[in-house]
Amino acid sequence: MSHASRQRGLRRRRPNFDDSSSSWLVTYSDAITLLLAFFVMILAVSDLNEGKIESLKEGLAEVISSETTTTPFTDIRQGIDDYIEQNGLQDQVSVTLDPRGVQVEFANVALYDSGAASLKPAATPLLQELSRVIRDVSHGSHMIEVEGHTDDLPISNEQFPSNWELSSARATGVVKYLLESGIEKERLKASGYADSRPKEGLDDLPLSEQRKANRRVVVSIRRY
């Protein structure tokens, strides 16, 4: 065979790379498949946590749709907000969402008389609605923590030697009500903070208004 023939044969066998080829999609698809298999394996060997799965679903939904997805926490906020509006309680109750869940904040006057830790009769319908929404919307991977907060005015009497006892008793009173309303005890927690955690952003208010805002009970519904 002549030298020219050998050269032509070599040219015929040389692969033809086309820059417009979509062959890179095959490699990309393989990588995605392997990544999916990896996460399935991790999930298979891990303890299932409904709260973490719920958080993952929310994150994926927001990334895919660029919109806030409906969650148990948004449903809780909507349910309480509707009750607040219907009963004109905007100055006594507020609801906020954060990355961990939802917070329902009660001004002290909504639940308790000054210096007392026995729930007011007028607080019953409000706590009934809170209990109903928690039962209907939340689930076992949601923890409910009730925080009692006071102002910085000291208290000292036979029943409450300090604000620590008062704030703890107020938080416990709400927890007991939720427990009696059918919320599982494993999900409930009461904490009393006295005046150790004042609200932020109150510096421009008169001192009397700051103290009024700090007298509060906060119910937080969180993921484990």
C-alpha positions as CSV (number, residue, x, y, z in Angstrom):
1,M,0.0,0.0,0.0
2,S,1.3,3.4,-0.9
3,H,2.0,6.1,1.6
4,A,-0.9,8.2,0.2
5,S,-3.3,5.3,0.7
6,R,-2.3,4.8,4.3
7,Q,-2.8,8.5,4.9
8,R,-6.3,8.4,3.4
9,G,-7.2,5.4,5.7
10,L,-6.0,7.2,8.8
11,R,-8.1,10.2,7.9
12,R,-11.2,8.0,7.4
13,R,-10.8,6.4,10.9
14,R,-10.3,9.7,12.7
15,P,-13.3,10.6,14.9
16,N,-15.3,13.6,13.9
17,F,-16.1,15.9,16.8
18,D,-19.0,18.2,16.2
19,D,-19.1,21.3,18.4
20,S,-22.9,21.4,18.1
21,S,-23.2,17.9,19.5
22,S,-25.5,17.4,22.6
23,S,-23.4,14.5,23.9
24,W,-22.6,16.5,27.0
25,L,-26.2,16.0,28.1
26,V,-25.5,12.3,28.7
27,T,-22.7,13.2,31.2
28,Y,-24.9,15.8,32.9
29,S,-27.8,13.3,33.1
30,D,-25.5,10.7,34.6
31,A,-24.3,13.1,37.2
32,I,-27.8,14.1,38.2
33,T,-28.8,10.4,38.5
34,L,-25.8,9.7,40.7
35,L,-26.6,12.7,42.9
36,L,-30.2,11.6,43.3
37,A,-29.1,8.1,44.2
38,F,-26.7,9.5,46.8
39,F,-29.5,11.5,48.5
40,V,-31.8,8.4,48.4
41,M,-29.1,6.4,50.1
42,I,-28.6,9.1,52.8
43,L,-32.4,9.2,53.4
44,A,-32.6,5.4,53.6
45,V,-29.9,5.1,56.3
46,S,-31.1,8.2,58.3
47,D,-33.8,8.6,60.9
48,L,-36.8,10.2,59.3
49,N,-37.6,13.6,60.8
50,E,-40.9,15.0,59.5
51,G,-39.9,18.5,60.4
52,K,-36.7,18.4,58.4
53,I,-38.5,16.8,55.4
54,E,-41.1,19.6,55.7
55,S,-38.4,22.2,55.7
56,L,-36.7,20.6,52.7
57,K,-40.0,20.6,50.8
58,E,-40.6,24.3,51.5
59,G,-37.1,25.2,50.4
60,L,-37.4,23.2,47.2
61,A,-40.8,24.7,46.4
62,E,-39.5,28.3,46.9
63,V,-36.4,27.6,44.7
64,I,-38.5,26.1,41.9
65,S,-41.5,28.5,41.9
66,S,-39.8,31.6,43.5
67,E,-43.0,31.9,45.6
68,T,-43.6,31.2,49.3
69,T,-45.3,27.9,49.6
70,T,-48.2,27.1,52.0
71,T,-47.1,25.4,55.1
72,P,-48.6,24.5,58.5
73,F,-47.0,27.7,59.9
74,T,-48.6,29.9,57.3
75,D,-51.9,28.2,58.0
76,I,-51.5,28.8,61.7
77,R,-50.7,32.5,61.1
78,Q,-53.7,32.8,58.8
79,G,-56.1,31.1,61.3
80,I,-55.0,33.3,64.2
81,D,-54.9,36.5,62.1
82,D,-58.5,35.9,61.0
83,Y,-59.6,35.5,64.7
84,I,-57.7,38.6,65.7
85,E,-59.3,40.7,62.9
86,Q,-62.8,39.3,63.6
87,N,-62.6,40.2,67.3
88,G,-60.6,43.4,67.1
89,L,-57.6,42.1,69.1
90,Q,-54.9,43.8,67.0
91,D,-53.5,45.7,70.0
92,Q,-53.4,42.5,72.2
93,V,-52.2,39.7,69.9
94,S,-49.7,39.5,67.0
95,V,-48.5,36.7,64.8
96,T,-45.1,36.5,63.1
97,L,-43.3,34.0,60.9
98,D,-39.6,33.3,61.0
99,P,-37.4,30.6,59.5
100,R,-38.1,28.2,62.4
101,G,-41.8,28.5,62.6
102,V,-44.5,30.9,63.9
103,Q,-44.8,33.1,67.0
104,V,-48.0,34.2,68.6
105,E,-47.4,37.1,71.1
106,F,-50.1,38.0,73.7
107,A,-50.0,41.2,75.5
108,N,-50.2,40.5,79.2
109,V,-53.7,42.2,79.5
110,A,-55.1,39.6,77.0
111,L,-54.5,36.7,79.4
112,Y,-53.7,38.0,83.0
113,D,-54.5,40.7,85.4
114,S,-51.6,42.7,86.8
115,G,-49.4,40.7,89.2
116,A,-51.6,37.6,88.7
117,A,-51.0,34.2,87.1
118,S,-54.6,32.9,86.9
119,L,-56.0,33.1,83.3
120,K,-58.7,35.7,82.9
121,P,-62.1,34.3,81.8
122,A,-62.0,36.6,78.8
123,A,-58.8,34.7,77.7
124,T,-60.6,31.4,77.2
125,P,-62.1,32.0,73.7
126,L,-58.7,33.2,72.5
127,L,-56.8,30.2,73.8
128,Q,-59.5,27.9,72.5
129,E,-58.9,29.2,69.0
130,L,-55.2,28.9,69.4
131,S,-55.6,25.3,70.6
132,R,-57.9,24.4,67.7
133,V,-55.5,25.8,65.1
134,I,-52.6,24.0,66.6
135,R,-54.5,20.7,66.7
136,D,-55.9,21.0,63.2
137,V,-52.8,22.3,61.4
138,S,-49.6,21.3,63.2
139,H,-48.3,17.8,63.7
140,G,-46.0,15.7,65.9
141,S,-42.7,17.2,64.7
142,H,-43.8,20.7,65.9
143,M,-42.8,21.8,69.4
144,I,-44.9,24.3,71.3
145,E,-42.9,26.5,73.7
146,V,-44.7,29.1,75.9
147,E,-42.5,31.9,77.3
148,G,-43.5,34.2,80.1
149,H,-42.0,37.7,80.2
150,T,-42.4,40.6,82.7
151,D,-41.2,44.2,83.0
152,D,-38.4,45.3,85.2
153,L,-40.5,46.4,88.1
154,P,-39.7,44.0,91.0
155,I,-42.5,41.9,92.6
156,S,-42.2,40.3,96.0
157,N,-45.2,38.8,97.8
158,E,-46.2,35.5,99.4
159,Q,-47.1,33.9,96.1
160,F,-44.4,35.3,93.8
161,P,-41.1,36.2,95.5
162,S,-39.8,37.6,92.2
163,N,-40.6,38.1,88.5
164,W,-39.0,34.7,87.8
165,E,-41.8,32.9,89.6
166,L,-44.5,35.1,88.1
167,S,-43.3,34.7,84.5
168,S,-42.9,30.9,85.0
169,A,-46.4,30.6,86.5
170,R,-47.9,32.5,83.6
171,A,-46.2,30.3,81.0
172,T,-47.2,27.2,82.9
173,G,-50.8,28.4,83.0
174,V,-51.0,28.6,79.2
175,V,-49.2,25.2,78.8
176,K,-51.8,23.6,81.2
177,Y,-54.6,25.0,79.1
178,L,-53.1,23.7,75.9
179,L,-52.6,20.3,77.5
180,E,-56.2,20.2,78.7
181,S,-57.3,21.1,75.1
182,G,-55.7,18.0,73.7
183,I,-52.1,19.1,72.8
184,E,-49.7,16.2,73.6
185,K,-47.6,16.9,76.6
186,E,-44.4,15.7,74.8
187,R,-44.7,18.7,72.5
188,L,-45.2,21.3,75.3
189,K,-42.6,23.4,77.1
190,A,-43.0,26.3,79.6
191,S,-40.2,28.9,80.2
192,G,-40.2,31.9,82.5
193,Y,-37.7,34.7,81.6
194,A,-38.8,37.5,84.0
195,D,-37.4,40.7,82.6
196,S,-34.2,39.1,81.2
197,R,-35.3,39.3,77.5
198,P,-36.9,42.7,76.8
199,K,-38.2,43.4,73.3
200,E,-36.0,45.2,70.9
201,G,-36.7,48.5,69.2
202,L,-38.5,50.1,72.1
203,D,-35.9,52.7,73.0
204,D,-37.8,55.6,71.6
205,L,-40.9,54.8,73.6
206,P,-41.6,56.3,77.1
207,L,-40.5,53.9,79.9
208,S,-44.2,53.1,80.8
209,E,-44.8,52.0,77.2
210,Q,-41.7,49.9,77.2
211,R,-42.7,48.1,80.3
212,K,-46.2,47.6,79.0
213,A,-44.8,46.0,75.8
214,N,-42.4,43.7,77.7
215,R,-45.3,42.2,79.8
216,R,-46.2,39.4,77.4
217,V,-46.6,35.7,76.8
218,V,-45.2,34.3,73.6
219,V,-46.3,30.9,72.1
220,S,-43.8,29.6,69.6
221,I,-44.6,26.6,67.3
222,R,-41.3,25.3,66.0
223,R,-39.9,22.3,64.2
224,Y,-37.9,19.8,66.3
